[in-house]
Amino acid sequence: METQPSLNGPAKEQGIILSAVMTDPRVESTMAAGTSQTKSKGTQELWHERLGHVLTGNLQATVAATEGIEIVSNSAKEQTGCLDCVRYKMQRAPFARLTETSHQHPFPLGSIHMDVGQVLQANAKGKKYFLVSVDTHTKYVWATAFSTRDEVQGIITKWMARVHTETSRRINTIITDGAGEFVDKRLEEWVEEQGVFIGRSAPHTPQQNGAAENRVRTLKEGIKVMLEKSGLSYQYWTYALSHLVSSLNCQVHAGQWSTPFEQHYKAKPNLAHLRVFGSMGLYYIPKESRREREGRARWGIYLGMSNKHKASLFCPPQ
């Protein structure tokens, strides 16, 4: 998402600032981004926002399955709920299920469901789509933003190589909805050469790819909520996507005994560094980068953690 900036001072790329140290006005102490802390205190409402507007029912299970979180009581606000979530995530009541079936594969990477989502507006780089991949065993999610649908083949090949390097496991099956970007002879031949089976959901039956369809909806709704809450434009939607995916992978989901992160990496995630997307915070300015008579920190808008550095991302106040 960002280039390789120097960490000798706050780095910028199209107005994005990379800082290894930040503070949050609602947190007592200064926090070195990416480092371990014993606990980070916050109300249930605050942690709900930090985790990308996580479902309330999953919050307590996530606290038990991760490190670094301490929830302090604020009963007055806890009873009101999140109106932004109600506004952007409301769904019609579900129809009664005729049968209960489980789609969880018995081992990690055994079955990967994929789908493509689209946001309302493209950012400055022309990116308006994102490819979602879901491991049905661990519920781990990957998402990659891109500009045109013909990029999907390259994204999938790079993603498969990355996953194999991270886990030393091979993917068994990839399930898609049969959309045009997935129906590519070259892609099918390459994937089959890797020993991976490609399956497609039946026509007009999106439920067969429900794992990916549901995650696409969750991410689209989450991006809307986070941008609306922060007042940021869709120029920053890819940062909201990255923050939300990282948060989802550190939450305990229905039917799971631990977080997707722990099942994928075999280690509990530490969330002490997590802050609310779009909140104002102070980031540290190294001495070499300060102007004369300038303070040691500047105000910026928090955009999440960098994927390439142990550092936080900021943009200047709007």
C-alpha positions in Angstrom: 0.0 0.0 0.0 2.9 2.3 0.5 6.5 2.5 -0.8 9.6 1.6 1.2 10.2 4.9 3.1 13.1 5.7 5.3 12.4 5.3 9.0 14.9 8.1 9.9 11.9 10.5 10.1 8.2 10.6 9.3 8.0 9.4 5.7 5.4 10.6 3.3 3.8 9.1 0.1 1.0 11.1 -1.4 0.3 12.7 2.0 0.6 9.5 4.0 2.9 9.7 7.0 4.7 6.7 8.4 5.6 7.0 12.1 7.1 4.5 14.5 5.6 6.2 17.6 2.2 7.6 18.2 -0.2 8.6 21.0 -3.9 8.5 21.3 -5.7 11.2 23.3 -7.9 8.6 24.9 -4.9 6.4 26.1 -2.8 7.4 29.1 0.7 6.6 27.8 2.8 7.0 24.6 2.8 3.8 22.4 5.6 2.6 20.2 3.7 1.1 17.2 4.2 -2.6 16.7 5.8 -3.2 20.1 4.3 -5.4 22.9 2.4 -3.8 25.8 0.9 -5.5 28.8 -2.6 -4.0 28.4 -4.3 -1.1 26.6 -7.4 0.1 28.4 -10.6 1.3 26.7 -14.3 1.1 27.0 -16.4 -1.5 25.1 -17.5 1.3 22.7 -13.8 2.2 22.1 -12.7 -1.4 21.4 -15.7 -1.9 19.2 -14.4 1.0 17.0 -10.8 -0.1 17.2 -11.7 -3.5 15.9 -13.4 -2.1 12.8 -16.9 -2.0 14.4 -16.8 -5.7 15.5 -20.0 -7.5 16.3 -20.8 -7.0 19.9 -21.3 -10.7 20.5 -17.8 -11.5 19.3 -16.0 -8.8 21.4 -15.8 -10.7 24.7 -14.6 -13.9 23.0 -11.9 -11.8 21.1 -10.7 -10.3 24.5 -10.3 -13.8 25.9 -8.5 -15.1 22.7 -6.0 -12.2 22.3 -3.5 -10.2 24.3 -3.2 -6.5 25.2 -6.9 -5.7 25.7 -8.5 -4.4 28.9 -12.1 -3.2 28.8 -13.2 -0.7 31.4 -16.9 -0.2 32.1 -18.9 2.7 30.7 -22.5 1.3 31.2 -24.3 4.4 29.9 -22.8 4.3 26.4 -22.7 0.5 26.3 -26.5 0.4 26.3 -26.9 2.7 23.4 -25.1 0.6 20.8 -23.4 1.9 17.7 -25.8 3.9 15.5 -23.3 4.0 12.6 -23.4 0.1 12.5 -27.2 0.2 12.6 -27.3 2.7 9.7 -24.9 0.9 7.4 -25.2 -2.7 8.3 -28.9 -3.3 8.7 -30.2 -6.4 6.9 -33.6 -7.9 6.4 -34.6 -10.7 8.8 -33.3 -14.1 7.5 -35.6 -16.7 6.1 -35.8 -19.9 8.2 -33.2 -22.5 7.2 -34.5 -25.9 6.0 -31.3 -27.7 7.0 -28.2 -26.9 9.0 -25.0 -27.7 7.1 -21.4 -27.0 7.9 -19.1 -25.7 5.2 -15.9 -25.8 7.3 -13.1 -27.7 5.7 -11.3 -30.2 8.1 -7.8 -28.7 7.6 -6.3 -25.2 6.9 -6.1 -24.1 3.3 -8.2 -27.1 2.3 -10.9 -24.9 0.8 -10.5 -21.3 -0.2 -13.5 -19.2 -1.3 -12.9 -16.2 -3.5 -15.0 -13.2 -4.6 -14.6 -9.7 -5.9 -16.1 -6.6 -4.2 -16.5 -3.1 -5.5 -16.6 0.2 -3.5 -18.6 3.3 -4.4 -15.6 5.4 -5.6 -12.1 4.8 -6.9 -9.1 6.3 -5.0 -6.4 8.5 -6.6 -4.7 5.4 -8.0 -7.9 4.2 -9.7 -8.5 1.3 -7.3 -12.2 0.4 -6.8 -12.2 -3.4 -6.6 -10.9 -5.8 -4.0 -10.3 -9.6 -4.2 -11.4 -11.5 -1.0 -10.0 -15.0 -0.2 -11.4 -16.9 2.8 -10.0 -20.0 4.4 -13.1 -21.9 5.4 -11.3 -23.8 8.2 -9.6 -21.0 10.0 -11.8 -18.1 8.7 -8.6 -16.2 7.9 -9.2 -13.5 5.3 -7.0 -11.9 2.7 -8.0 -8.9 0.6 -6.2 -7.1 -2.2 -7.3 -3.8 -3.8 -6.9 -3.4 -7.6 -8.1 -1.2 -10.5 -9.3 -3.5 -13.3 -10.7 -7.0 -13.3 -8.0 -8.3 -15.6 -5.5 -8.0 -12.7 -7.2 -10.9 -10.9 -5.0 -13.6 -12.4 -1.8 -11.9 -11.3 -3.1 -11.3 -7.8 -4.1 -14.9 -7.4 -0.7 -16.3 -8.5 1.2 -14.0 -6.2 -1.2 -14.7 -3.3 -0.8 -18.4 -3.7 3.0 -18.1 -3.6 2.9 -15.9 -0.5 0.6 -18.2 1.4 2.8 -21.2 0.6 5.9 -19.3 1.9 4.1 -18.3 5.1 2.6 -21.7 6.0 4.5 -24.3 4.0 1.1 -25.7 3.2 -0.5 -26.1 -0.2 -4.1 -25.1 -1.2 -6.4 -27.9 -2.1 -9.4 -26.3 -3.6 -10.4 -22.8 -4.8 -14.1 -22.0 -5.0 -15.4 -19.0 -7.0 -18.8 -17.8 -8.3 -17.8 -18.3 -12.0 -17.7 -14.5 -12.7 -15.7 -13.4 -15.8 -12.5 -12.5 -14.0 -12.3 -16.1 -12.7 -13.1 -17.8 -16.0 -9.7 -17.6 -17.6 -8.1 -20.6 -19.4 -4.6 -19.5 -18.6 -5.4 -19.0 -14.9 -7.1 -22.4 -14.7 -4.2 -24.2 -16.4 -1.6 -22.5 -14.1 -3.6 -23.3 -11.0 -4.1 -27.0 -12.0 -0.4 -27.3 -12.6 0.0 -26.4 -9.0 -2.2 -29.3 -8.1 -5.1 -27.1 -7.0 -8.7 -27.9 -8.0 -10.9 -25.0 -9.1 -14.6 -25.3 -8.4 -17.5 -22.9 -9.2 -20.8 -22.3 -7.6 -23.9 -23.3 -9.6 -25.5 -20.5 -11.7 -27.7 -18.1 -9.8 -26.7 -19.9 -6.5 -24.4 -17.5 -4.6 -25.1 -19.4 -1.4 -22.6 -22.0 -2.5 -19.9 -19.3 -2.3 -21.3 -17.8 0.8 -18.1 -17.7 2.8 -16.6 -15.2 0.4 -19.9 -13.4 -0.4 -20.5 -12.7 3.3 -17.0 -11.4 3.8 -17.3 -9.1 0.8 -20.5 -7.7 2.3 -18.9 -7.3 5.8 -15.9 -5.5 4.3 -18.0 -3.1 2.1 -20.3 -2.3 5.1 -17.3 -1.9 7.4 -15.5 0.5 5.0 -18.7 2.7 4.8 -19.0 2.8 8.6 -15.3 3.6 9.2 -15.1 6.4 6.5 -18.4 7.9 7.6 -17.4 7.8 11.3 -14.0 9.4 10.6 -15.2 11.9 8.0 -12.6 10.6 5.5 -13.3 10.4 1.7 -13.1 7.2 -0.4 -9.5 8.3 -1.3 -8.6 6.4 1.9 -10.8 3.3 1.4 -7.8 0.9 0.8 -6.5 1.9 4.3 -9.9 1.2 5.8 -9.9 -2.2 4.0 -6.5 -3.1 5.4 -7.3 -2.1 8.9 -10.6 -4.0 8.8 -9.1 -7.2 7.4 -6.4 -7.2 10.1 -9.1 -6.6 12.8 -11.3 -9.5 11.4 -8.4 -11.9 11.6 -7.9 -11.0 15.2 -11.5 -11.6 16.3 -13.2 -14.9 17.4 -16.0 -15.7 15.0 -19.1 -17.9 15.4 -18.2 -21.6 15.8 -14.5 -20.9 16.3 -12.4 -21.6 19.5 -9.7 -19.0 18.7 -8.9 -16.2 16.3 -8.1 -16.8 12.6 -4.7 -15.2 13.3 -3.8 -17.7 16.0 -4.9 -20.7 13.8 -2.9 -19.3 10.8 0.3 -18.2 12.6 0.1 -20.4 15.7 0.5 -17.4 18.1 -2.0 -15.2 19.9 -2.4 -11.7 18.4 -1.5 -8.7 20.7 -3.9 -5.8 20.1 -2.4 -3.3 22.6 -1.2 -1.2 19.6 -4.7 -1.0 18.0 -6.3 2.4 17.7 -9.6 3.7 16.1 -9.3 4.2 12.4 -9.6 7.8 11.5 -9.0 9.1 15.0 -6.7 12.1 15.7 -3.4 11.2 17.3 0.1 12.6 17.8 3.0 11.1 15.9 6.6 11.5 16.9 9.0 13.7 14.8 12.7 12.6 15.0 15.1 15.5 15.8 16.6 15.3 12.3 13.2 16.0 10.7 12.0 18.8 12.9 11.7 22.4 11.8 13.3 25.1 14.0 11.2 25.7 17.2 8.8 22.9 16.3 7.5 20.5 18.9 8.4 16.8 19.0 5.0 15.6 17.6 2.4 16.6 15.1 -1.3 15.9 14.9 -2.4 13.5 12.2 -5.3 11.1 11.3 -4.6 7.5 12.1 -5.0 5.2 9.1 -3.9 1.9 10.6 -0.6 -0.1 10.7 1.8 -0.4 7.8 2.0 -3.8 6.1 5.7 -3.4 5.6 7.0 -1.8 8.8 6.4 -1.8 12.5 4.9 1.7 12.2 1.6 3.5 12.1 0.2 5.4 9.1 -1.1 8.9 9.3 -2.5 11.6 6.9 -2.5 15.3 7.7 -5.7 16.7 9.2 -8.4 17.3 6.6 
